[in-house]
Amino acid sequence: GTDSLDKPLTIGQMQGKFQLVLLPMAGHAVHEDEAVAAANHIRTFLQRFRVGEPPLVVPRPVTGLKPVLPVVAGPFHKP
């Protein structure tokens, strides 16, 4: 539980910044005792936080084009 965590760690856990993963069949050498499970959890962590991936690029709108506004249609539209 979170009863033994200090305030910053408790806040971090609530925000999803870290996650405790238990591998009950592993001892001190987790990477040897539960190699596949440990590798899968590490891979998931790396994918979640995009470690080693290029930063996301948000495309900017093209200059010189008029914005396209939604057209209202349907039974409630009266021209």
SERO-4910 file (N, C-alpha, C, O; in steps of 0.05 Angstrom, whole numbers):
BEGIN
 pado doro    nc1    nc2    nc3   cac1   cac2   cac3    cc1    cc2    cc3    oc1    oc2    oc3
  Gly    A     16    -24      0      0      0      0     17     25      0     41     24     -2
  Thr    A      3     47      2     17     73      2     22     83     30     31    106     33
  Asp    A     15     68     51     18     78     78     47     83     86     52     98    105
  Ser    A     66     71     72     94     75     80    108     95     61    132    100     64
  Leu    A     94    106     42    106    126     23    104    154     35     85    160     49
  Asp    A    125    170     29    123    198     38    105    213     19     95    202     -2
  Lys    A    100    238     24     80    254      9     87    256    -21     69    251    -37
  Pro    A    112    263    -29    117    265    -57    114    238    -72    105    237    -95
  Leu    A    122    216    -59    118    190    -72     89    182    -74     81    170    -94
  Thr    A     73    189    -54     45    183    -55     32    199    -78     16    188    -93
  Ile    A     39    224    -81     28    241   -102     37    229   -129     20    228   -148
  Gly    A     62    222   -132     72    210   -157     57    184   -164     51    180   -187
  Gln    A     52    168   -144     37    143   -149      9    149   -159     -1    136   -177
  Met    A     -4    168   -146    -32    175   -153    -33    187   -181    -53    184   -195
  Gln    A    -12    200   -190    -11    212   -217     -2    192   -238     -1    198   -262
  Gly    A      5    168   -230     13    147   -249     42    150   -258     49    138   -278
  Lys    A     58    164   -242     86    168   -251    104    143   -245    125    140   -256
  Phe    A     95    126   -228    108    100   -224     88     79   -215     66     86   -207
  Gln    A     97     55   -217     79     33   -212     95     10   -199    116      3   -209
  Leu    A     85     -1   -177     97    -23   -164     88    -49   -178     64    -54   -180
  Val    A    106    -65   -187    100    -91   -200    112   -113   -183    135   -113   -177
  Leu    A     95   -132   -175    104   -154   -159    107   -179   -176     89   -186   -192
  Leu    A    129   -192   -174    134   -218   -187    139   -238   -165    162   -242   -156
  Pro    A    118   -251   -156    119   -268   -132    138   -292   -133    147   -302   -113
  Met    A    144   -301   -157    162   -324   -160    191   -316   -162    208   -334   -166
  Ala    A    197   -290   -161    225   -281   -164    237   -275   -137    224   -267   -118
  Gly    A    263   -279   -136    278   -272   -112    294   -246   -117    283   -227   -129
  His    A    319   -245   -109    336   -221   -113    344   -218   -141    350   -195   -150
  Ala    A    346   -239   -157    355   -237   -185    330   -239   -202    325   -259   -216
  Val    A    314   -218   -202    289   -217   -216    293   -223   -246    278   -237   -258
  His    A    314   -211   -258    319   -214   -286    326   -243   -293    324   -251   -317
  Glu    A    334   -259   -274    340   -288   -279    316   -305   -271    309   -324   -286
  Asp    A    303   -299   -249    281   -316   -239    256   -313   -256    242   -333   -261
  Glu    A    250   -289   -264    225   -283   -279    233   -266   -304    224   -244   -307
  Ala    A    251   -277   -320    262   -262   -342    241   -251   -361    242   -227   -368
  Val    A    223   -267   -370    203   -258   -390    184   -237   -378    179   -217   -390
  Ala    A    175   -243   -354    156   -224   -341    170   -197   -335    159   -176   -340
  Ala    A    195   -198   -326    210   -173   -320    214   -158   -346    211   -133   -347
  Ala    A    222   -171   -367    226   -158   -393    200   -146   -404    201   -124   -415
  Asn    A    178   -159   -401    152   -148   -410    144   -123   -394    135   -104   -406
  His    A    149   -124   -368    142   -100   -352    161    -76   -359    152    -53   -360
  Ile    A    186    -82   -363    204    -60   -371    197    -49   -398    198    -25   -403
  Arg    A    190    -67   -417    182    -58   -444    157    -40   -443    156    -20   -456
  Thr    A    138    -48   -426    114    -33   -423    120     -5   -412    109     15   -421
  Phe    A    138     -4   -392    146     22   -380    159     39   -402    152     63   -404
  Leu    A    177     28   -417    191     44   -438    172     54   -459    174     76   -469
  Gln    A    152     37   -466    132     46   -486    114     67   -475    107     87   -489
  Arg    A    105     64   -450     87     83   -437     99    111   -436     85    131   -442
  Phe    A    125    113   -430    138    139   -427    154    147   -451    170    166   -450
  Arg    A    151    132   -473    164    138   -499    194    141   -496    205    159   -509
  Val    A    206    125   -480    235    126   -476    249    117   -502    243     95   -512
  Gly    A    267    133   -512    282    126   -536    268    133   -562    278    128   -583
  Glu    A    244    144   -560    229    151   -584    231    181   -589    235    196   -570
  Pro    A    229    189   -614    230    218   -619    206    232   -606    185    220   -603
  Pro    A    209    257   -600    187    272   -588    164    274   -608    168    275   -632
  Leu    A    140    276   -597    116    280   -614    117    307   -627    124    327   -615
  Val    A    110    308   -652    109    333   -667     80    339   -674     66    323   -687
  Val    A     70    361   -664     43    370   -670     43    387   -695     56    408   -695
  Pro    A     30    378   -716     31    394   -741     17    421   -738     -4    423   -724
  Arg    A     28    441   -750     16    468   -749     -2    471   -773      2    459   -794
  Pro    A    -23    488   -771    -41    492   -793    -26    506   -816     -7    522   -812
  Val    A    -34    500   -841    -21    511   -864    -30    540   -866    -54    547   -863
  Thr    A    -11    558   -872    -18    587   -874    -30    592   -901    -24    578   -921
  Gly    A    -48    611   -902    -61    619   -927    -86    604   -934    -99    611   -954
  Leu    A    -95    585   -918   -119    571   -923   -141    581   -905   -136    587   -881
  Lys    A   -165    583   -915   -188    590   -898   -196    567   -881   -195    544   -890
  Pro    A   -203    572   -856   -211    549   -839   -238    538   -849   -255    552   -858
  Val    A   -241    512   -846   -265    498   -854   -283    496   -830   -275    484   -810
  Leu    A   -306    508   -831   -325    507   -809   -345    484   -813   -352    478   -836
  Pro    A   -354    472   -791   -373    450   -794   -400    461   -806   -408    483   -800
  Val    A   -412    444   -822   -438    451   -834   -460    437   -818   -459    413   -814
  Val    A   -479    453   -809   -501    442   -793   -521    428   -812   -529    440   -832
  Ala    A   -528    404   -806   -547    390   -823   -564    373   -805   -558    368   -782
  Gly    A   -586    364   -816   -604    347   -800   -632    359   -797   -637    380   -808
  Pro    A   -649    345   -782   -677    354   -780   -680    381   -765   -701    393   -768
  Phe    A   -661    389   -750   -664    414   -735   -653    438   -750   -656    461   -741
  His    A   -641    434   -773   -630    455   -789   -651    468   -807   -665    455   -822
  Lys    A   -655    495   -804   -674    509   -820   -658    531   -835   -648    550   -823
  Pro    A   -656    528   -861   -640    548   -877   -653    575   -878   -642    593   -890
***
